[in-house]
Amino acid sequence: MHVVVTYDISEDKRRTKIHKALTSYGQWMQFSVFECSLTNTQYAKLRNRLNQLIKPDEDSIRFYFLCECCQKKVERIGGELVRDDTVFFA
């Protein structure tokens, strides 16, 4: 599944922990935006980890799921190129 994760974390220390956690699962695209290609298991682990790091009354994390068709409709102008993690064996 392809997931866009956005976050609004009020405290620098927690925000840094969230950023580091997301770096293990996806590509940082903008200040508080990551794009992740995840299995169901990876998503469950990521969601659990993030849930442990935030203060729900102060912080917010959102997950936007994109189907394969919708992924092809994403347009970009500038910024970092999308990383291609495809592995080919010859």
Secondary structure by P-SEA (a helix, b strand, c coil): cbbbbbbbbccaaaaaaaaaaaaaccccccccbbbbbccaaaaaaaaaaaaaccccccbbbbbbbbcaaaaaaccccccccccccccccc
